[in-house]
Amino acid sequence: MSDVKKIATRQAYGEALAELGEKYENLVVMDADLAASTKTSIFAKKFPDRFFDCGIAEGNMASMAAGLATTGKIVFISSFAMFATGRAYEQIRNSIGYPHLNVKIAASHGGISVGEDGATHQCLEDVSLMRNIPGMVVMVPSDYVEAKAAVQAAIDHNGPVYLRLGRSNVPVINDREDYKFEMGKGVVLKEGTDVTVIATGICVDSALRAEELLAADGINAQIVNMHTIKPLDEDLVVECAKKTGKIVTVEEHSVIGGLGSAVCDCICKKYPIPVMKVGVQDVFGTSAPCDELMRRFRLDGQGVYEQVKEFLGK
């Protein structure tokens, strides 16, 4: 796998903003003193009059964005996921979500893949927080290609959007000619009949690696990329439930309130079957390189493979 191109989704975000800034003159970008890390610096260099560094004041940034949105601007605000959703939650909920304003929260450095920055910066609750805001769309792209498409989809959508981006370079898995991104629609990457693995974000690559190991054991796993967690593609979830009778969800997020919870809500309501949630099991992260953390939390290909096998054994 060493020859696979790897690019961080935050890089795609910065490049997409700079490209789309030419098409949308009402596109405005804000950052909370982290433009070099979130890659909004690419937009800032190209469109300095439409970029605002709000300093380390995420709540104020969200309120400013809300005000600009009322004048017809499409506003993207960026910071690390920990600060974008943690420090600014009240303003996002009350000033952006409640009036359903056209503000996009693009949070980078989500999940344990932040690595050495440690538990204080590894936000494992952001998807849960944003899912609970009525009318908020939540997207977690799996690679560079999907992240770029998600930025365009966020612009096309009239209303608040949460876009979760990563720090680490991840494999490009969607660089195929028939690739099509549609908000709210999951994508079946591998057909299977024994179990469905529904993954999001960086864990889509882990699920694909696990599928190869499962196939070697004679297990035919169906792999689904669920890049939009809200609105969830419930039709696809039910279709998978009926086809394979068992579902495993995989996410670089707490198992409480994220993709797994969304899928379980759907399954309980529409087609009850066994579901296992693979993710961070109600603990804080810790400081270590990204690859080591993915192994430690069993979110790499080997870890996902082992947990699916355990689930099927039960």
Secondary structure in CASP SS format (residue, H / E / C, confidence):
PFRMAT SS
TARGET T0000
AUTHOR 0000-0000-0000
METHOD secondary structure of the structure
MODEL  1
M C 1.00
S C 1.00
D C 1.00
V C 1.00
K C 1.00
K E 1.00
I E 1.00
A C 1.00
T H 1.00
R H 1.00
Q H 1.00
A H 1.00
Y H 1.00
G H 1.00
E H 1.00
A H 1.00
L H 1.00
A H 1.00
E H 1.00
L H 1.00
G H 1.00
E H 1.00
K H 1.00
Y C 1.00
E C 1.00
N C 1.00
L E 1.00
V E 1.00
V E 1.00
M E 1.00
D E 1.00
A C 1.00
D C 1.00
L C 1.00
A H 1.00
A H 1.00
S H 1.00
T H 1.00
K C 1.00
T C 1.00
S H 1.00
I H 1.00
F H 1.00
A H 1.00
K H 1.00
K H 1.00
F C 1.00
P H 1.00
D H 1.00
R H 1.00
F E 1.00
F E 1.00
D E 1.00
C C 1.00
G C 1.00
I C 1.00
A C 1.00
E H 1.00
G H 1.00
N H 1.00
M H 1.00
A H 1.00
S H 1.00
M H 1.00
A H 1.00
A H 1.00
G H 1.00
L H 1.00
A H 1.00
T C 1.00
T C 1.00
G C 1.00
K C 1.00
I E 1.00
V E 1.00
F E 1.00
I E 1.00
S E 1.00
S E 1.00
F E 1.00
A H 1.00
M H 1.00
F H 1.00
A H 1.00
T H 1.00
G H 1.00
R C 1.00
A C 1.00
Y H 1.00
E H 1.00
Q H 1.00
I H 1.00
R H 1.00
N H 1.00
S H 1.00
I H 1.00
G H 1.00
Y C 1.00
P C 1.00
H C 1.00
L C 1.00
N C 1.00
V E 1.00
K E 1.00
I E 1.00
A E 1.00
A E 1.00
S E 1.00
H C 1.00
G E 1.00
G C 1.00
I H 1.00
S H 1.00
V H 1.00
G H 1.00
E H 1.00
D H 1.00
G C 1.00
A C 1.00
T C 1.00
H C 1.00
Q C 1.00
C E 1.00
L C 1.00
E C 1.00
D H 1.00
V H 1.00
S H 1.00
L H 1.00
M H 1.00
R H 1.00
N C 1.00
I C 1.00
P C 1.00
G C 1.00
M C 1.00
V E 1.00
V E 1.00
M E 1.00
V C 1.00
P C 1.00
S C 1.00
D C 1.00
Y H 1.00
V H 1.00
E H 1.00
A H 1.00
K H 1.00
A H 1.00
A H 1.00
V H 1.00
Q H 1.00
A H 1.00
A H 1.00
I H 1.00
D H 1.00
H C 1.00
N C 1.00
G C 1.00
P C 1.00
V E 1.00
Y E 1.00
L E 1.00
R E 1.00
L C 1.00
G C 1.00
R C 1.00
S C 1.00
N C 1.00
V E 1.00
P E 1.00
V C 1.00
I C 1.00
N C 1.00
D C 1.00
R C 1.00
E C 1.00
D C 1.00
Y C 1.00
K C 1.00
F C 1.00
E C 1.00
M C 1.00
G C 1.00
K C 1.00
G C 1.00
V E 1.00
V E 1.00
L E 1.00
K E 1.00
E C 1.00
G C 1.00
T C 1.00
D C 1.00
V E 1.00
T E 1.00
V E 1.00
I E 1.00
A E 1.00
T C 1.00
G C 1.00
I C 1.00
C H 1.00
V H 1.00
D H 1.00
S H 1.00
A H 1.00
L H 1.00
R H 1.00
A H 1.00
E H 1.00
E H 1.00
L H 1.00
L H 1.00
A H 1.00
A H 1.00
D C 1.00
G C 1.00
I C 1.00
N C 1.00
A E 1.00
Q E 1.00
I E 1.00
V E 1.00
N E 1.00
M C 1.00
H C 1.00
T E 1.00
I E 1.00
K E 1.00
P C 1.00
L C 1.00
D C 1.00
E H 1.00
D H 1.00
L H 1.00
V H 1.00
V H 1.00
E H 1.00
C H 1.00
A H 1.00
K H 1.00
K H 1.00
T H 1.00
G C 1.00
K C 1.00
I E 1.00
V E 1.00
T E 1.00
V E 1.00
E E 1.00
E E 1.00
H E 1.00
S E 1.00
V C 1.00
I C 1.00
G C 1.00
G C 1.00
L H 1.00
G H 1.00
S H 1.00
A H 1.00
V H 1.00
C H 1.00
D H 1.00
C H 1.00
I H 1.00
C H 1.00
K H 1.00
K H 1.00
Y C 1.00
P C 1.00
I C 1.00
P C 1.00
V E 1.00
M E 1.00
K E 1.00
V E 1.00
G E 1.00
V E 1.00
Q C 1.00
D C 1.00
V C 1.00
F C 1.00
G C 1.00
T C 1.00
S C 1.00
A C 1.00
P C 1.00
C H 1.00
D H 1.00
E H 1.00
L H 1.00
M H 1.00
R H 1.00
R H 1.00
F C 1.00
R C 1.00
L C 1.00
D C 1.00
G H 1.00
Q H 1.00
G H 1.00
V H 1.00
Y H 1.00
E H 1.00
Q H 1.00
V H 1.00
K H 1.00
E H 1.00
F H 1.00
L H 1.00
G H 1.00
K C 1.00
END
